Amino acid sequence: MDKFFFASLSLEITPGSGTVQLLPAGDFRANDGRPAECDAWRVTPDGAKRLVAAMAARKTPMVLDYEHQTLSAATSGTPAPAAAWIKTVEWREGQGLYATDVEWTARASAFVEAKEYRFISPVFTYDANGNVLQLINAALTNNPALDGMDEVMLAAASRLASPEFPPAGRDAPAHSSEELSMKELLAALRLIFNLPATATEQEATAAATAFAKVLGATDAAPVDARAVLASQGDRIAALTNATPDPAKYVPIETMNALRDQVATLTNQSQQGQVDGVVTAALSDGRLLPAQESWARDLGKSNFAQLKQYLDTATPIAALRGTQTGGREASGVNVTVTTTVDGELAVCRQLGVTPEAYAKAKEGAK
């Protein structure tokens, strides 16, 4: 299994320049005889492309400090001021890897101009074959042939390195980058499917499988979800902006007006039905005048119940066809008007007129 190492070397600075060489092209070694693990360090054009891309992907510029103080600050507690900041690097064929937009601090620029600092010492990782893998940072130094980083600096460089590359001299876990990728994928799935932060891989997989079924995707016929969603969005936008076909769709205003008209006609029809059955029931004695208001209210709320009541009510023959509908007529004979309410009820039950009842009552005296 490959091993990964950290190294630093020194390259001379050109005063007053915003361009600094970080690594030479091809194979190279330090003046102190390093590296010991391989014949030489190596930067190839392909390897340089990866280094350039990695620098471009950084969210913050790479620090260039004094004497690698950034690597020792965590344990020494001393400040680690920046001497410059590096944002971009470029590969120059046959020459090496250069920082092209070095942003020097005023203090560091003065040091370089006065030649109080003359060398750049980049820190980088490399594999057992010497291939440079990653730039960690760089420093101003006056030691062009470092003997190597001590344990404190080595540990700090390990923390600054990408998780893809393990600490120097240790076996690289075969699953380190895979684990990182799975964590990133799981985080993305949680976000896409609105899953809780505690959702497991199995739960995320289940959500993705369910979504695939909705899209109609199968192993044999995969579906581009982005294309499907974009198509649906375009369709919704088109329908939103389109003018409805009047032969197929009715405006909501028209439907509301029609509904109101139907409701009005229904009420009128129902009112006519109530009037008809109540009038008929009053005329044949199935309803007494005192019941009229109740019957009309019942008919408005539940016509079927009113109809059922009237269908089972017994008509009072004495009220059938009378002009007064059971009410006392004006100018009635005194003998009739003296009939008490209870006797009137008896008349209705017996089917005789109050006059006949009164005569019968007088004859019985």
Residue frames relative to the residue before (quaternion, step in Angstrom):
aa qw qx qy qz dx dy dz
M 1.0000 0.0000 0.0000 0.0000 0.00 0.00 0.00
D 0.5247 -0.6526 0.4460 0.3160 3.59 -0.99 0.85
K 0.2413 -0.7233 0.6252 0.1666 3.51 -1.30 0.54
F 0.2440 -0.7639 0.5808 0.1400 3.56 -1.16 0.61
F 0.1371 -0.8118 0.5674 0.0148 3.56 -0.97 0.91
F 0.3301 -0.6908 0.5999 0.2323 3.54 -1.36 0.37
A 0.0177 0.7994 -0.6000 0.0253 3.56 -1.06 0.69
S 0.0972 -0.7518 0.6435 0.1060 3.52 -1.34 0.27
L 0.0152 -0.7661 0.6422 0.0206 3.52 -1.18 0.61
S 0.3851 -0.7339 0.5154 0.2180 3.59 -1.25 0.13
L 0.0636 -0.7688 0.6362 0.0074 3.52 -1.10 0.90
E 0.4986 -0.6895 0.4343 0.2957 3.58 -0.93 0.88
I 0.4000 -0.7171 0.5322 0.2064 3.55 -1.14 0.84
T 0.3076 -0.6964 0.6102 0.2193 3.53 -1.22 0.62
P 0.3952 -0.7466 0.4726 0.2510 3.66 -0.40 1.13
G 0.8252 0.2554 -0.1952 0.4644 3.56 -1.18 0.70
S 0.6072 0.5598 -0.3562 0.4370 3.59 1.21 0.22
G 0.3584 -0.7172 0.5537 0.2251 3.53 -1.14 0.68
T 0.6429 0.4773 -0.3161 0.5089 3.55 1.31 0.12
V 0.0266 -0.8001 0.5982 -0.0362 3.55 -0.85 1.03
Q 0.3663 -0.7085 0.5545 0.2376 3.57 -0.93 0.87
L 0.2270 -0.7912 0.5583 0.1036 3.54 -0.83 1.05
L 0.7995 0.0031 0.0339 0.5997 3.59 0.96 -0.86
P 0.4171 -0.6864 0.5240 0.2835 3.61 -1.05 0.67
A 0.5447 -0.6062 0.4635 0.3477 3.57 -1.26 0.32
G 0.7995 0.3069 -0.2232 0.4657 3.54 -1.20 0.57
D 0.7364 -0.3658 0.3045 0.4808 3.57 -1.17 -0.69
F 0.0901 0.7913 -0.6005 0.0709 3.58 -1.02 0.77
R 0.1648 -0.7651 0.6163 0.0880 3.54 -1.29 0.50
A 0.5194 -0.6129 0.4883 0.3408 3.57 -1.28 0.35
N 0.6306 -0.5543 0.3894 0.3788 3.55 -1.24 0.43
D 0.6717 0.4998 -0.3021 0.4559 3.57 1.17 -0.49
G 0.6641 -0.5450 0.2967 0.4171 3.60 1.23 0.26
R 0.5211 0.6255 -0.4336 0.3862 3.57 1.19 -0.12
P 0.5878 -0.1258 -0.7895 -0.1242 1.50 -2.35 1.00
A 0.4378 -0.6896 0.5165 0.2568 3.52 -1.26 0.50
E 0.6521 0.5565 -0.3148 0.4073 3.58 1.15 -0.54
C 0.7923 0.1180 -0.0461 0.5969 3.58 1.23 -0.38
D 0.6927 -0.4844 0.3251 0.4241 3.57 -1.26 0.17
A 0.7876 -0.1492 0.1411 0.5809 3.59 0.96 -0.81
W 0.4940 -0.5713 0.5376 0.3748 3.51 -1.34 0.19
R 0.1271 -0.8196 0.5581 0.0246 3.56 -1.09 0.62
V 0.0285 -0.7524 0.6576 0.0261 3.56 -1.09 0.85
T 0.1166 -0.7905 0.6007 0.0272 3.56 -0.59 1.20
P 0.6729 -0.4796 0.3477 0.4431 3.63 -1.19 0.24
D 0.6563 0.4984 -0.3211 0.4666 3.60 0.98 -0.80
G 0.6564 0.5001 -0.3143 0.4694 3.56 0.96 -0.83
A 0.6300 0.5393 -0.3305 0.4506 3.57 1.06 -0.76
K 0.6038 0.5593 -0.3585 0.4405 3.60 1.04 -0.72
R 0.6553 0.5046 -0.3116 0.4679 3.57 1.00 -0.83
L 0.6482 0.5138 -0.3197 0.4622 3.58 1.00 -0.79
V 0.6445 0.5128 -0.3163 0.4708 3.59 1.00 -0.83
A 0.6664 0.5006 -0.3041 0.4613 3.59 0.94 -0.90
A 0.6448 0.5248 -0.3239 0.4515 3.58 0.99 -0.82
M 0.6489 0.5023 -0.3219 0.4723 3.58 0.99 -0.78
A 0.6554 0.5169 -0.3113 0.4542 3.59 0.97 -0.83
A 0.6795 0.5001 -0.2876 0.4533 3.58 1.12 -0.64
R 0.5038 0.6589 -0.4277 0.3595 3.60 1.22 -0.25
K 0.3933 -0.7146 0.5315 0.2285 3.55 -1.09 0.76
T 0.7568 0.2270 -0.1485 0.5947 3.58 1.23 -0.42
P 0.5518 -0.6127 0.4334 0.3637 3.62 -1.07 0.56
M 0.5134 -0.6272 0.4908 0.3196 3.56 -1.25 0.46
V 0.4028 -0.7358 0.4947 0.2269 3.57 -0.89 0.94
L 0.1252 -0.7122 0.6836 0.0990 3.49 -1.27 0.66
D 0.0564 -0.8456 0.5305 -0.0183 3.59 -0.31 1.27
Y 0.5911 -0.5400 0.4480 0.3978 3.55 -1.29 -0.42
E 0.8748 -0.0606 0.0375 0.4791 3.57 -0.88 0.99
H 0.6037 -0.6009 0.3408 0.3978 3.60 1.07 0.78
Q 0.2078 0.8177 -0.5141 0.1547 3.59 1.08 0.67
T 0.5591 0.6021 -0.3948 0.4111 3.61 1.14 -0.52
L 0.6812 0.4996 -0.2887 0.4506 3.57 1.03 -0.77
S 0.7460 0.3845 -0.2242 0.4954 3.60 1.09 -0.56
A 0.4920 0.7019 -0.4196 0.2986 3.60 1.22 -0.32
A 0.6117 0.5881 -0.3615 0.3863 3.60 1.01 -0.74
T 0.7643 0.3377 -0.1929 0.5143 3.60 1.04 -0.69
S 0.6921 0.4759 -0.2902 0.4587 3.59 1.04 -0.69
G 0.3461 -0.7592 0.4834 0.2648 3.56 1.14 -0.58
T 0.5187 0.6341 -0.4238 0.3863 3.58 1.23 0.09
P 0.5936 -0.5695 0.4157 0.3880 3.61 -1.11 0.54
A 0.1612 -0.7656 0.6148 0.0990 3.54 -1.22 0.55
P 0.0593 -0.8420 0.5357 0.0237 3.61 0.45 1.18
A 0.4778 -0.6566 0.5042 0.2939 3.53 -1.16 0.63
A 0.3107 -0.7174 0.5917 0.1965 3.52 -1.16 0.70
A 0.7789 -0.0909 0.0842 0.6148 3.55 1.17 -0.64
W 0.2850 -0.7258 0.5969 0.1889 3.53 -1.37 0.20
I 0.1799 -0.7817 0.5931 0.0694 3.54 -1.03 0.90
K 0.1573 -0.8162 0.5533 0.0546 3.58 -0.73 1.10
T 0.8165 0.0868 -0.0220 0.5704 3.59 0.95 -0.80
V 0.1296 -0.7558 0.6354 0.0904 3.51 -1.27 0.54
E 0.1134 -0.7864 0.6025 0.0753 3.57 -1.22 0.44
W 0.4011 -0.6996 0.5437 0.2325 3.51 -1.23 0.60
R 0.1089 -0.7708 0.6262 0.0432 3.52 -0.89 1.00
E 0.4282 -0.7442 0.4524 0.2413 3.53 -0.40 1.30
G 0.8239 0.1923 -0.1837 0.5005 3.52 -0.90 1.06
Q 0.7192 0.4105 -0.2515 0.5009 3.61 1.24 -0.19
G 0.5799 -0.5936 0.3826 0.4062 3.57 0.80 -0.95
L 0.6450 -0.4990 0.4147 0.4039 3.53 -1.34 -0.38
Y 0.0801 -0.8225 0.5629 -0.0135 3.57 -0.72 1.11
A 0.3308 -0.6539 0.6358 0.2422 3.53 -1.25 0.61
T 0.2089 -0.8490 0.4805 0.0679 3.58 -0.55 1.18
D 0.7762 0.2828 -0.1661 0.5385 3.60 1.15 -0.26
V 0.0859 0.8350 -0.5375 0.0802 3.56 0.92 0.90
E 0.1787 -0.7815 0.5939 0.0680 3.55 -0.76 1.11
W 0.1609 -0.8282 0.5336 0.0584 3.57 -0.02 1.33
T 0.4172 -0.6370 0.5715 0.3058 3.54 -1.21 0.54
A 0.6472 -0.5280 0.3658 0.4105 3.59 -1.17 0.46
R 0.6525 0.5266 -0.3140 0.4453 3.56 0.98 -0.88
A 0.6922 0.4708 -0.2837 0.4676 3.58 0.84 -0.97
S 0.6188 0.5477 -0.3451 0.4449 3.56 1.02 -0.79
A 0.6468 0.5094 -0.3148 0.4724 3.58 1.02 -0.79
F 0.6255 0.5357 -0.3370 0.4564 3.58 1.01 -0.80
V 0.6862 0.4868 -0.2873 0.4577 3.57 0.89 -0.96
E 0.6497 0.5163 -0.3174 0.4588 3.59 0.94 -0.88
A 0.7103 0.4270 -0.2509 0.5002 3.58 1.04 -0.77
K 0.3946 -0.7433 0.4395 0.3140 3.55 1.38 -0.03
E 0.3121 0.7286 -0.5357 0.2910 3.54 1.08 0.77
Y 0.7269 0.1387 -0.1464 0.6564 3.54 1.34 -0.31
R 0.1231 -0.8440 0.5217 0.0182 3.57 -0.79 1.04
F 0.7855 0.3241 -0.1597 0.5024 3.58 1.17 -0.39
I 0.3009 -0.6942 0.6254 0.1909 3.51 -1.36 0.55
S 0.0946 -0.7925 0.6018 0.0307 3.56 -0.91 0.94
P 0.1411 -0.8051 0.5710 0.0761 3.63 -0.23 1.20
V 0.2595 -0.7236 0.6169 0.1689 3.54 -1.21 0.62
F 0.0815 0.8120 -0.5678 0.1082 3.57 -0.75 1.03
T 0.3919 -0.6752 0.5645 0.2680 3.53 -1.33 0.31
Y 0.0189 -0.7856 0.6184 0.0074 3.54 -1.22 0.54
D 0.4607 -0.6833 0.4910 0.2825 3.57 -1.19 0.47
A 0.7540 -0.4115 0.2685 0.4359 3.56 -1.34 0.01
N 0.6712 0.4716 -0.2979 0.4882 3.59 1.21 -0.35
G 0.5891 -0.6140 0.3482 0.3934 3.57 1.30 0.03
N 0.4653 0.6860 -0.4496 0.3328 3.62 1.23 -0.06
V 0.3927 -0.7133 0.5284 0.2404 3.59 -0.77 1.03
L 0.2212 -0.8205 0.5216 0.0756 3.56 -0.76 1.10
Q 0.8242 -0.0521 0.1109 0.5529 3.57 0.87 -0.93
L 0.3406 -0.6975 0.5921 0.2166 3.54 -1.14 0.75
I 0.2626 -0.7696 0.5629 0.1481 3.59 -0.84 0.97
N 0.7016 -0.3247 0.2365 0.5885 3.59 0.78 -1.04
A 0.2955 -0.7310 0.5735 0.2223 3.57 -1.26 -0.30
A 0.1664 -0.7963 0.5767 0.0754 3.56 -1.24 0.35
L 0.4519 -0.6025 0.5750 0.3197 3.51 -1.34 0.41
T 0.1044 0.7980 -0.5855 0.0971 3.59 -0.87 0.90
N 0.3140 -0.7276 0.5696 0.2180 3.53 -1.29 0.27
N 0.5915 0.5391 -0.3721 0.4701 3.55 1.29 0.22
P 0.2078 -0.8319 0.5022 0.1124 3.61 -0.14 1.20
A 0.7663 0.2484 -0.1616 0.5700 3.59 1.21 -0.12
L 0.1078 -0.8257 0.5526 0.0358 3.55 0.32 1.28
D 0.4589 -0.6801 0.5001 0.2769 3.52 -1.09 0.73
G 0.6698 -0.4499 0.3107 0.5024 3.58 1.24 -0.20
M 0.5639 -0.6156 0.4343 0.3383 3.53 -1.21 0.47
D 0.4261 -0.6717 0.5320 0.2904 3.56 -1.07 0.71
E 0.7429 -0.4372 0.2636 0.4330 3.58 -1.30 0.16
V 0.6273 0.5396 -0.3440 0.4438 3.60 1.01 -0.77
M 0.6889 0.4668 -0.2817 0.4777 3.58 0.84 -0.94
L 0.6222 0.5481 -0.3373 0.4457 3.56 1.06 -0.74
A 0.6583 0.5015 -0.3089 0.4687 3.58 0.96 -0.86
A 0.6504 0.5116 -0.3184 0.4624 3.58 0.98 -0.82
A 0.6459 0.5130 -0.3202 0.4659 3.57 0.96 -0.81
S 0.6126 0.5537 -0.3422 0.4484 3.56 1.09 -0.71
R 0.6664 0.4969 -0.3039 0.4654 3.57 1.00 -0.83
L 0.6848 0.4865 -0.2873 0.4602 3.59 1.06 -0.71
A 0.5798 0.6036 -0.3778 0.3960 3.56 1.16 -0.48
S 0.6167 -0.5346 0.4279 0.3883 3.54 -1.28 0.44
P 0.5714 -0.6013 0.4237 0.3639 3.64 -1.05 0.68
E 0.5552 0.6198 -0.3991 0.3852 3.57 1.20 -0.35
F 0.7544 0.3212 -0.1720 0.5460 3.58 1.20 -0.59
P 0.3456 -0.7646 0.5073 0.1964 3.64 -0.64 1.08
P 0.7108 -0.4439 0.3234 0.4395 3.61 -1.29 0.17
A 0.6744 -0.5396 0.3372 0.3746 3.52 -1.22 0.61
G 0.8492 0.2206 -0.1618 0.4517 3.49 -1.13 0.78
R 0.6353 0.5146 -0.3489 0.4580 3.60 1.22 0.00
D 0.5869 -0.5697 0.4325 0.3793 3.52 -1.17 0.59
A 0.4098 -0.7065 0.5215 0.2470 3.57 -0.94 0.86
P 0.4067 -0.7012 0.5184 0.2723 3.63 -0.66 1.00
A 0.4790 -0.7030 0.4477 0.2754 3.54 -0.78 1.02
H 0.7477 0.4094 -0.2138 0.4770 3.59 1.13 -0.56
S 0.3749 0.7657 -0.4787 0.2099 3.63 1.20 0.02
S 0.7161 0.4179 -0.2649 0.4923 3.60 0.75 -0.98
E 0.6106 0.5543 -0.3524 0.4424 3.58 1.11 -0.65
E 0.6488 0.5107 -0.3212 0.4637 3.57 0.98 -0.84
L 0.6376 0.5249 -0.3251 0.4606 3.56 1.00 -0.83
S 0.6580 0.5109 -0.3101 0.4581 3.58 0.93 -0.88
M 0.6566 0.5081 -0.3162 0.4591 3.60 0.96 -0.81
K 0.6349 0.5196 -0.3352 0.4632 3.58 1.01 -0.74
E 0.6553 0.5018 -0.3057 0.4747 3.56 0.98 -0.85
L 0.6524 0.5126 -0.3125 0.4627 3.58 0.98 -0.84
L 0.6537 0.5102 -0.3137 0.4626 3.57 0.94 -0.88
A 0.6396 0.5184 -0.3248 0.4654 3.59 0.99 -0.80
A 0.6528 0.5112 -0.3123 0.4637 3.58 1.01 -0.80
L 0.6564 0.5068 -0.3125 0.4634 3.59 0.98 -0.83
R 0.6150 0.5362 -0.3484 0.4614 3.59 1.02 -0.74
L 0.6696 0.4996 -0.2948 0.4638 3.56 0.97 -0.87
I 0.6811 0.5075 -0.2956 0.4373 3.58 0.85 -0.97
F 0.7933 0.3104 -0.1483 0.5023 3.58 0.87 -0.96
N 0.4612 -0.7168 0.4277 0.3009 3.59 1.26 0.39
L 0.2952 0.7563 -0.5183 0.2688 3.55 0.93 0.96
P 0.5709 -0.5835 0.4326 0.3828 3.61 -1.14 0.48
A 0.6485 -0.5425 0.3719 0.3831 3.55 -1.23 0.47
T 0.6744 0.4916 -0.2882 0.4695 3.59 1.23 -0.42
A 0.3933 0.7396 -0.4741 0.2712 3.61 1.25 0.00
T 0.3841 -0.7374 0.5172 0.2032 3.55 -0.95 0.95
E 0.6897 -0.4448 0.3562 0.4468 3.55 -1.33 0.10
Q 0.6405 0.5339 -0.3273 0.4444 3.58 1.01 -0.82
E 0.6641 0.4962 -0.3047 0.4690 3.59 0.97 -0.84
A 0.6476 0.5049 -0.3181 0.4738 3.57 1.01 -0.76
T 0.6376 0.5217 -0.3205 0.4675 3.57 1.04 -0.80
A 0.6415 0.5232 -0.3217 0.4596 3.58 0.99 -0.83
A 0.6493 0.5105 -0.3161 0.4668 3.59 0.98 -0.82
A 0.6596 0.5022 -0.3068 0.4675 3.57 0.97 -0.84
T 0.6391 0.5264 -0.3214 0.4595 3.59 1.03 -0.79
A 0.6505 0.5104 -0.3114 0.4685 3.58 0.97 -0.87
F 0.6482 0.5114 -0.3178 0.4662 3.58 0.99 -0.81
A 0.6283 0.5370 -0.3343 0.4530 3.58 1.02 -0.78
K 0.6352 0.5242 -0.3272 0.4632 3.59 1.04 -0.75
V 0.6221 0.5364 -0.3360 0.4608 3.57 1.03 -0.79
L 0.6982 0.4557 -0.2615 0.4862 3.57 1.02 -0.82
G 0.4546 -0.6908 0.4481 0.3397 3.57 1.25 -0.32
A 0.4175 0.7212 -0.4571 0.3109 3.57 1.21 0.44
T 0.0501 -0.7670 0.6393 0.0241 3.55 -1.16 0.70
D 0.6785 -0.4636 0.3594 0.4422 3.56 -1.30 0.16
A 0.6981 0.4680 -0.2673 0.4714 3.55 1.05 -0.80
A 0.7951 0.1623 -0.0712 0.5800 3.58 1.15 -0.59
P 0.0973 -0.8227 0.5588 0.0392 3.61 0.26 1.21
V 0.2468 -0.7605 0.5888 0.1185 3.54 -1.25 0.57
D 0.3929 -0.6887 0.5576 0.2458 3.56 -1.05 0.80
A 0.3368 -0.7803 0.4908 0.1917 3.59 -0.24 1.28
R 0.6392 0.5341 -0.3385 0.4377 3.58 0.97 -0.79
A 0.6545 0.5059 -0.3156 0.4649 3.57 1.01 -0.81
V 0.6412 0.5235 -0.3244 0.4578 3.58 1.01 -0.82
L 0.6797 0.4830 -0.2940 0.4672 3.59 0.87 -0.94
A 0.6403 0.5166 -0.3297 0.4631 3.58 1.00 -0.77
S 0.6439 0.5218 -0.3156 0.4621 3.57 1.02 -0.83
Q 0.6501 0.5062 -0.3140 0.4717 3.57 0.98 -0.85
G 0.6419 0.5230 -0.3246 0.4573 3.57 0.99 -0.80
D 0.6485 0.5086 -0.3158 0.4701 3.58 0.99 -0.83
R 0.6530 0.5197 -0.3160 0.4513 3.57 0.98 -0.83
I 0.6436 0.5144 -0.3191 0.4683 3.58 0.98 -0.84
A 0.6542 0.5123 -0.3133 0.4599 3.56 0.96 -0.87
A 0.6536 0.5162 -0.3153 0.4549 3.58 0.98 -0.84
L 0.6711 0.4893 -0.2978 0.4707 3.58 0.95 -0.87
T 0.6308 0.5427 -0.3346 0.4422 3.57 1.06 -0.73
N 0.7511 0.4031 -0.2109 0.4785 3.55 0.96 -0.88
A 0.5751 0.6206 -0.3759 0.3779 3.60 1.22 -0.36
T 0.4228 -0.6607 0.5567 0.2737 3.57 -1.27 0.54
P 0.4471 -0.7151 0.4583 0.2804 3.64 -0.62 1.05
D 0.4804 -0.6414 0.5196 0.2964 3.58 -1.15 0.69
P 0.3806 -0.7528 0.4813 0.2382 3.65 -0.50 1.11
A 0.6026 0.5603 -0.3649 0.4357 3.58 1.22 -0.35
K 0.7484 0.3628 -0.1969 0.5191 3.57 1.28 -0.42
Y 0.8022 0.2228 -0.0909 0.5465 3.57 1.05 -0.71
V 0.2545 -0.7544 0.5912 0.1287 3.56 -1.06 0.83
P 0.4935 -0.6607 0.4668 0.3195 3.64 -0.84 0.87
I 0.5871 -0.6058 0.4077 0.3494 3.56 -1.07 0.71
E 0.5993 0.5626 -0.3669 0.4355 3.59 1.10 -0.64
T 0.6497 0.5099 -0.3123 0.4694 3.57 1.01 -0.83
M 0.6499 0.5158 -0.3182 0.4586 3.57 0.97 -0.84
N 0.6534 0.5087 -0.3205 0.4600 3.60 0.96 -0.79
A 0.6495 0.5085 -0.3195 0.4664 3.59 0.99 -0.84
L 0.6511 0.5119 -0.3127 0.4650 3.57 0.98 -0.85
R 0.6328 0.5319 -0.3278 0.4575 3.56 1.01 -0.81
D 0.6603 0.5045 -0.3099 0.4620 3.59 0.96 -0.86
Q 0.6450 0.5174 -0.3220 0.4611 3.58 1.01 -0.81
V 0.6467 0.5122 -0.3177 0.4674 3.56 0.96 -0.86
A 0.6479 0.5169 -0.3230 0.4568 3.57 0.97 -0.84
T 0.6503 0.5163 -0.3155 0.4593 3.59 0.99 -0.84
L 0.6749 0.4860 -0.2929 0.4718 3.57 0.90 -0.94
T 0.6295 0.5332 -0.3351 0.4551 3.56 1.04 -0.75
N 0.6565 0.5039 -0.3094 0.4683 3.57 0.97 -0.87
Q 0.6512 0.5134 -0.3171 0.4602 3.56 0.99 -0.86
S 0.6595 0.5046 -0.3093 0.4635 3.56 0.95 -0.87
Q 0.6649 0.5002 -0.3017 0.4656 3.56 0.97 -0.88
Q 0.6334 0.5259 -0.3311 0.4611 3.58 1.04 -0.79
G 0.6414 0.5220 -0.3218 0.4611 3.57 1.04 -0.80
Q 0.6424 0.5162 -0.3228 0.4654 3.57 1.02 -0.79
V 0.6461 0.5156 -0.3211 0.4622 3.57 0.97 -0.89
D 0.6436 0.5248 -0.3255 0.4522 3.59 0.91 -0.92
G 0.6703 0.5275 -0.3048 0.4237 3.55 0.92 -0.93
V 0.7313 0.4249 -0.2632 0.4642 3.59 0.74 -1.00
V 0.6305 0.5261 -0.3464 0.4535 3.62 1.06 -0.68
T 0.6461 0.5159 -0.3198 0.4627 3.60 0.95 -0.86
A 0.6603 0.5039 -0.3055 0.4655 3.56 0.97 -0.90
A 0.6746 0.4964 -0.3002 0.4566 3.59 0.95 -0.86
L 0.6317 0.5153 -0.3359 0.4719 3.61 1.07 -0.62
S 0.6844 0.5035 -0.2948 0.4373 3.56 0.98 -0.82
D 0.7680 0.3392 -0.2109 0.5006 3.61 1.02 -0.64
G 0.6236 -0.6115 0.3280 0.3599 3.58 1.21 0.29
R 0.4695 0.6611 -0.4697 0.3491 3.61 1.19 0.15
L 0.7487 0.2152 -0.1530 0.6080 3.55 1.26 -0.36
L 0.3215 -0.7064 0.5954 0.2076 3.54 -1.09 0.76
P 0.6509 -0.5261 0.3579 0.4141 3.61 -1.09 0.50
A 0.6412 0.5370 -0.3322 0.4359 3.59 1.03 -0.73
Q 0.6764 0.4953 -0.2852 0.4646 3.59 1.23 -0.43
E 0.4487 0.7373 -0.4374 0.2524 3.60 1.20 -0.29
S 0.6794 0.4936 -0.3028 0.4507 3.61 0.79 -0.99
W 0.6464 0.5173 -0.3160 0.4633 3.57 0.98 -0.88
A 0.6660 0.5185 -0.3048 0.4414 3.57 0.92 -0.94
R 0.6586 0.5047 -0.3188 0.4582 3.59 0.95 -0.82
D 0.6451 0.5125 -0.3257 0.4638 3.60 0.97 -0.81
L 0.6492 0.5100 -0.3134 0.4693 3.57 0.99 -0.85
G 0.6506 0.5330 -0.3159 0.4391 3.56 0.98 -0.83
K 0.6447 0.5230 -0.3230 0.4544 3.59 1.05 -0.72
S 0.7466 0.4023 -0.2196 0.4822 3.55 0.98 -0.85
N 0.8025 -0.0196 0.0515 0.5941 3.59 1.04 -0.74
F 0.1821 -0.8309 0.5191 0.0838 3.53 0.21 1.31
A 0.6256 0.5548 -0.3470 0.4248 3.59 0.98 -0.77
Q 0.6575 0.5034 -0.3158 0.4632 3.59 0.99 -0.80
L 0.6271 0.5178 -0.3357 0.4753 3.61 1.04 -0.74
K 0.6517 0.5208 -0.3123 0.4545 3.55 0.94 -0.90
Q 0.6472 0.5171 -0.3181 0.4611 3.55 1.00 -0.84
Y 0.6435 0.5249 -0.3215 0.4550 3.59 0.99 -0.84
L 0.7029 0.4663 -0.2770 0.4602 3.57 0.84 -0.96
D 0.6167 0.5536 -0.3520 0.4351 3.60 1.09 -0.63
T 0.7426 0.3843 -0.2210 0.5020 3.59 1.12 -0.60
A 0.5198 0.6423 -0.4210 0.3742 3.60 1.26 -0.17
T 0.3824 -0.7182 0.5367 0.2234 3.61 -1.10 0.76
P 0.4041 -0.7180 0.5060 0.2552 3.60 -0.68 1.04
I 0.3345 -0.7039 0.5884 0.2153 3.60 -1.16 0.63
A 0.4096 -0.7635 0.4462 0.2241 3.54 -0.38 1.30
A 0.6306 0.5603 -0.3437 0.4127 3.60 1.01 -0.73
L 0.7102 0.4350 -0.2643 0.4863 3.60 1.17 -0.54
R 0.5125 0.6741 -0.4092 0.3398 3.55 1.26 -0.31
G 0.8556 0.1217 -0.1035 0.4924 3.60 -0.72 1.03
T 0.4979 0.6496 -0.4512 0.3557 3.66 1.17 0.02
Q 0.5262 -0.6522 0.4521 0.3056 3.49 -1.16 0.64
T 0.7102 0.4495 -0.2651 0.4726 3.56 1.12 -0.54
G 0.3534 -0.7577 0.4884 0.2500 3.59 1.22 -0.19
G 0.7437 -0.3823 0.2282 0.4986 3.59 1.01 0.73
R 0.5759 0.5712 -0.3946 0.4316 3.60 1.22 -0.13
E 0.5389 -0.6083 0.4650 0.3513 3.61 -1.17 0.52
A 0.3608 -0.7346 0.5374 0.2035 3.57 -0.87 1.00
S 0.5377 -0.6132 0.4654 0.3439 3.55 -1.18 0.57
G 0.7952 0.2887 -0.2248 0.4835 3.59 -1.07 0.73
V 0.3247 0.7501 -0.5167 0.2549 3.60 1.10 0.49
N 0.6120 -0.5680 0.4107 0.3662 3.56 -1.12 0.74
V 0.5992 -0.6077 0.3894 0.3463 3.55 -1.01 0.87
T 0.6425 0.5388 -0.3396 0.4262 3.55 0.99 -0.77
V 0.6522 0.5028 -0.3146 0.4722 3.53 1.12 -0.62
T 0.6819 0.5024 -0.2988 0.4397 3.54 0.91 -0.91
T 0.6187 0.5407 -0.3663 0.4366 3.56 1.18 -0.32
T 0.4735 0.6569 -0.4537 0.3719 3.56 1.24 -0.05
V 0.3994 -0.7342 0.5014 0.2237 3.52 -0.76 1.05
D 0.6971 -0.4875 0.3275 0.4112 3.54 -1.31 0.37
G 0.6365 0.5386 -0.3371 0.4372 3.58 0.97 -0.80
E 0.6614 0.4971 -0.3089 0.4690 3.56 1.03 -0.78
L 0.6039 0.5456 -0.3588 0.4571 3.58 1.08 -0.64
A 0.6339 0.5248 -0.3270 0.4646 3.56 1.03 -0.77
V 0.6271 0.5259 -0.3317 0.4692 3.57 1.06 -0.78
C 0.6193 0.5474 -0.3394 0.4490 3.57 1.03 -0.84
R 0.6687 0.5039 -0.3108 0.4498 3.56 0.91 -0.91
Q 0.6694 0.5034 -0.2978 0.4580 3.57 0.96 -0.84
L 0.7143 0.4419 -0.2475 0.4830 3.60 1.07 -0.79
G 0.4285 -0.7207 0.4536 0.3019 3.54 1.24 -0.30
V 0.5501 0.5770 -0.4169 0.4366 3.62 1.11 0.59
T 0.5255 -0.6248 0.4707 0.3346 3.52 -1.23 0.49
P 0.6261 -0.5362 0.3984 0.4021 3.59 -1.17 0.43
E 0.6139 0.5555 -0.3531 0.4356 3.60 1.09 -0.72
A 0.6748 0.4907 -0.2969 0.4645 3.55 0.93 -0.97
Y 0.6362 0.5251 -0.3289 0.4597 3.56 1.00 -0.80
A 0.6554 0.5231 -0.3140 0.4452 3.57 0.99 -0.89
K 0.6433 0.5145 -0.3210 0.4673 3.57 1.00 -0.85
A 0.6572 0.5042 -0.3157 0.4629 3.55 0.93 -0.88
K 0.6391 0.5295 -0.3181 0.4582 3.53 1.04 -0.75
E 0.6547 0.5022 -0.3104 0.4719 3.60 1.02 -0.83
G 0.6584 0.5177 -0.3141 0.4469 3.58 1.00 -0.80
A 0.6574 0.5185 -0.3162 0.4461 3.54 1.11 -0.56
K 0.5734 0.6077 -0.3870 0.3902 3.60 1.19 -0.32
